[in-house]
Amino acid sequence: MPEKKVFVGDVRFFSVLDESGAVDSKLEPAFSSDELKKLFEWMIQIRAFDDKCVKLQRSGKLGTYLSVLGQEAQVAAALAMEKNDWLVPYFRDNGLILARGAKFEELLAVGGGSEWGSQFSGPNILPVAIPVATQLLHAVGIAWGMKISKEKNAVLVSFGDGATSEGDFHEAMNFAGVFQLPVVFFCQNNQWAISVPRKNQTASETIAQKALGYGFSGVQVDGNDPLAVFVAVSEALKKARQGKGPTLIEMITYRMSDHSTADDASKYRSLQETRAWEKKDPIDRFRKYLKAKKIWTQAWEDRVGQTIRTRIEESMRKAELIPNHPSTDIVDFVFLESTMELLRQREFLEEAGRREKRDDAK
């Protein structure tokens, strides 16, 4: 029997801006000057908030924090969404969450231990997922519900490259492919899953090509180019809303910070590598682009920066007004009816709370 080719597929890399800020005008989205300035404002806003959160954690006012430094172009993905779309974020998505409409004080409340902050002001935002890759299954479930109810909306689920090594990722991709669900898998490949480099996570030349095995398309996008991110996500969401199935977008970027404030990245990656990626900084690149279009000035950025810093300081005071949940909430809302094991845990938490009150009264 003669051989025949039974599968053909490829993965393309998409970019609009190069590292110098020069643009391919054929690919440039039709943004107004005000829209471009707003996109830049979002990016510097995320960086300022990120810097403040790291300092708050170091001073003991926030729990362990995961920095977004270097991944600020993610905000463009949120700006590509429509109101009734759903955002399913992971733990390094402050940019997406804020650009979707959440408030600084809500994220600060979550970081300070109050899950009430997870009731985000923006539309259709799930709480931040800390377990790696579990949120992909939640996203697929929402997308399946949309398809059953014939809604013309889509789901954007975000995750890191490390999540692609989890079974949940493959289960979600397989289910989405089989049922052609309206979901966009947005992988922020920042080159490191804590201390494990990308090269040790998969033998695939790209992460994007994994979509081909599940029956849908995958694309690589320059993740430090906010225009490219906006275009790629916009097209994928439009495709999903039209009932044409899922897309996997691999956003090539870099985590310029430690994995978290509990990590020391200098123990496993070189300073030379980090400095090479600093030259690809998404904010610097976009600033050069705006400057070339004569819609950026240092005075304007300084004014915007001061306004942002003032808002962040005000949000710290507002965050203190958001109450903490009782400790028993962590077991009360697991199942509709609590199991004997959950009731035992609840009793333990109640007794711990009573002991704490007695100790405080002494």
Stockholm file with secondary structure:
# STOCKHOLM 1.0

chainA/1-362         MPEKKVFVGDVRFFSVLDESGAVDSKLEPAFSSDELKKLFEWMIQIRAFDDKCVKLQRSGKLGTYLSVLGQEAQVAAALAMEKNDWLVPYFRDNGLILARGAKFEELLAVGGGSEWGSQFSGPNILPVAIPVATQLLHAVGIAWGMKISKEKNAVLVSFGDGATSEGDFHEAMNFAGVFQLPVVFFCQNNQWAISVPRKNQTASETIAQKALGYGFSGVQVDGNDPLAVFVAVSEALKKARQGKGPTLIEMITYRMSDHSTADDASKYRSLQETRAWEKKDPIDRFRKYLKAKKIWTQAWEDRVGQTIRTRIEESMRKAELIPNHPSTDIVDFVFLESTMELLRQREFLEEAGRREKRDDAK
#=GR chainA/1-362 SS CCCCCCCCCCCCEECSBCTTSCBCTTTCCCCCHHHHHHHHHHHHHHHHHHHHHHHHHHTTSSCSCCCCTTCGGGHHHHHTCCTTCEEECBTTCHHHHHHTTCCHHHHHHHHTTCGGGGSCSSTTBCCCBCSTTHHHHHHHHHHHHHHHTTCCCCEEEEEEGGGGGSHHHHHHHHHHHHHTCSEEEEEEECSEETTEEGGGTCSSSCSGGGGGGGTSEEEEEETTCHHHHHHHHHHHHHHHHTTCCCEEEEEECCCCSCSSTTCCGGGTSCHHHHHHHHTTCHHHHHHHHHHHTTCCCHHHHHHHHHHHHHHHHHHHHHHTTSCCCCTTHHHHTSSSSCCHHHHHHHHHHHHHHHHHHHHHHC
#=GC SS_cons         CCCCCCCCCCCCEECSBCTTSCBCTTTCCCCCHHHHHHHHHHHHHHHHHHHHHHHHHHTTSSCSCCCCTTCGGGHHHHHTCCTTCEEECBTTCHHHHHHTTCCHHHHHHHHTTCGGGGSCSSTTBCCCBCSTTHHHHHHHHHHHHHHHTTCCCCEEEEEEGGGGGSHHHHHHHHHHHHHTCSEEEEEEECSEETTEEGGGTCSSSCSGGGGGGGTSEEEEEETTCHHHHHHHHHHHHHHHHTTCCCEEEEEECCCCSCSSTTCCGGGTSCHHHHHHHHTTCHHHHHHHHHHHTTCCCHHHHHHHHHHHHHHHHHHHHHHTTSCCCCTTHHHHTSSSSCCHHHHHHHHHHHHHHHHHHHHHHC
//
